[in-house]
Amino acid sequence: MKIKIEEIKIKDITTNAGTQSRLRIDREMVKDYTERVHEGDKFPPVVLFHDGSNYYLADGFHRLKAAMAVGKVNIASDVRSGNRDDALWFSIGANRTNGKRMGHGDKKNAIMLAITNFPNKSQQEIANQVGCSQQYVAMVKGDNTSTCNIPETRKDAIGRNRPTVYKKADHEEVEDENTTDEGMSEKPIEIEEISENPTSLTEECSDGLAYCEKAIAEMQKIQKEDTHRAEAWALMRKWLDENE
């Protein structure tokens, strides 16, 4: 693969094509990088894949954010030939040795992206790319289920059938707060966010059943196109199975 370092205009870099394999942008790291750029520190070039029309960002989301924060117009880039899938596959493996190492959630997210976007890759290939064991890939694949496998009803604590999916009204619109203007995910929805402000739920709920219904309604605000929707529902199901 031919590699060349170029100064690429930041506005020409595509960041909203789903090539970010981490769960979120670390704002503290961006702040640290921004301060270091102000102080004159030099960072490695970001990695881009160019298909002749688009420059897909594969590695360097934090560095790009810092460059934007200080008002840079161009950024040093390691430009490689390839398309969006090439950029995503590189991204899945890039974080093994980056300054910010992959946490448990990052690895799980990377594995799910690989399973979804590269169905022909073996579990061992995915494990090698992510930097984990094949057994862990198998476990993550087994733990996650798509929303289409979620039953329409489940029994509550006293044996009544209750719906597990609440449909929003046709006119209801939910704003996606998880993606920045540049398309970089900063705050993917996690199960913990449902109870981030428990007072707002308990104030409206008189008993456990009402609380549960409210929690499910909050979960339904995750849009179908959200890349973390299936994982969020799977985590909820896992929690229910472990706590019933």
Secondary structure as UniProt FT lines:
FT   STRAND          3..9
FT   HELIX           10..12
FT   STRAND          13..14
FT   HELIX           27..38
FT   TURN            39..40
FT   STRAND          46..50
FT   STRAND          55..59
FT   HELIX           61..69
FT   TURN            70..71
FT   STRAND          74..81
FT   HELIX           84..94
FT   TURN            95..96
FT   HELIX           104..117
FT   TURN            119..120
FT   HELIX           123..130
FT   HELIX           134..143
FT   HELIX           147..149
FT   STRAND          153..155
FT   TURN            157..158
FT   STRAND          161..163
FT   TURN            170..171
FT   TURN            181..182
FT   HELIX           191..195
FT   HELIX           198..202
FT   TURN            203..204
FT   HELIX           208..219
FT   TURN            220..221
FT   TURN            224..225
FT   TURN            227..228
FT   HELIX           229..243
//
